[in-house]
Amino acid sequence: MQYLCCVVKDSWWYKMFDIYHSTKGNNELPYVRVACIHTDSLSEAFGSTQNIEESWHPEGKRSTSSGDVLHDLINDKFYFLVPMGNGRHGEKIYETWGDTVVIDNFDLNGFIYNEVQT
């Protein structure tokens, strides 16, 4: 399996984020790792994977969006971009949709979002 690693910043103290895209638009189904981004923040990692004027990825991958996961490799934290629900035909509606939350049960084969409301 090949991985793209984009260097956004060129200093050793910056963070690294793996970007995982949902393959079926449902967090309970498989994910694929699409990139490793070197940057200093979660928001920059997200911004670096957006198709604004052109594709951010040489293979034309879609923009990172709700339902996707960003993994902070330095702090080993997984950030879930909470979608409205668990897929187009899913039965769950998430109260925290639109938020970015830390999850502790990410799995490439999919995971159950254990929603915690604050």
C-alpha positions in Angstrom: 0.0 0.0 0.0 1.4 3.4 -1.0 1.0 6.5 1.1 1.3 10.1 0.2 3.3 12.2 2.6 3.0 16.0 2.0 5.5 18.2 3.8 3.8 21.4 4.5 6.3 22.8 7.0 10.0 21.9 7.0 10.9 21.9 10.7 11.3 19.1 13.2 9.0 20.5 15.8 5.8 20.3 13.7 3.2 17.7 14.2 2.3 14.9 11.8 -1.2 13.8 11.0 -2.4 10.7 9.2 -5.6 11.4 7.2 -8.2 8.7 7.0 -11.2 8.9 4.6 -14.4 7.0 5.1 -14.8 4.7 2.1 -18.6 4.4 2.2 -19.7 7.6 4.0 -20.4 5.6 7.2 -18.0 5.5 10.2 -19.1 1.9 10.9 -17.6 0.8 7.6 -14.0 0.7 6.4 -11.6 3.7 6.1 -8.5 4.2 4.0 -5.4 6.2 4.8 -5.0 8.8 2.2 -2.1 11.0 3.4 0.4 12.0 6.1 0.5 15.8 6.6 3.4 17.6 8.4 2.1 20.8 9.9 1.7 22.6 13.2 -2.0 22.2 13.8 -5.1 20.1 13.3 -6.8 22.9 11.4 -3.8 23.2 9.0 -3.9 19.4 8.4 -7.6 19.7 7.5 -7.0 22.8 5.3 -4.2 21.0 3.5 -6.5 18.3 2.4 -9.2 20.5 0.8 -9.8 20.8 -3.0 -10.1 24.6 -3.3 -8.6 25.7 -6.6 -7.2 22.3 -7.5 -6.9 18.8 -6.0 -4.7 18.6 -3.0 -3.7 15.0 -3.9 -1.9 13.9 -7.1 -4.5 11.1 -7.5 -7.4 13.5 -7.2 -8.6 12.3 -3.7 -11.7 14.1 -2.4 -11.5 16.8 0.3 -11.4 15.7 3.9 -14.9 16.2 5.3 -17.4 15.1 8.0 -17.1 11.4 8.8 -13.3 11.4 8.3 -10.6 10.9 10.9 -7.3 12.8 11.5 -4.6 11.0 13.6 -2.2 13.2 15.5 0.9 10.9 15.4 2.9 12.9 17.9 0.2 12.8 20.7 -1.5 9.6 19.4 -5.0 11.2 19.3 -7.6 10.4 16.8 -10.0 13.3 15.8 -13.3 12.4 14.3 -15.1 15.0 12.2 -18.6 14.1 13.4 -21.1 13.7 10.5 -24.8 14.2 10.9 -25.3 10.4 11.1 -23.8 7.0 10.3 -24.2 7.2 6.6 -26.8 8.0 4.0 -29.0 5.1 5.0 -27.9 4.8 8.6 -30.3 4.9 11.5 -28.2 7.1 13.8 -28.3 10.9 14.1 -25.4 12.4 16.0 -26.2 15.2 18.4 -22.6 16.4 18.1 -22.6 16.6 14.3 -20.3 19.3 13.0 -17.9 19.0 16.0 -14.4 17.6 15.9 -14.0 15.1 18.8 -11.2 12.9 20.2 -12.1 9.2 19.9 -10.3 6.2 21.4 -11.7 3.4 19.3 -10.7 4.2 15.7 -10.4 1.1 13.6 -9.6 0.9 9.8 -12.5 -1.5 9.4 -14.9 1.0 10.9 -16.0 1.9 14.5 -19.0 2.7 16.6 -19.0 6.4 17.6 -19.7 6.5 21.3 -21.1 10.0 21.4 -20.4 12.0 24.5 -22.3 15.2 24.9 -20.9 18.1 26.9 
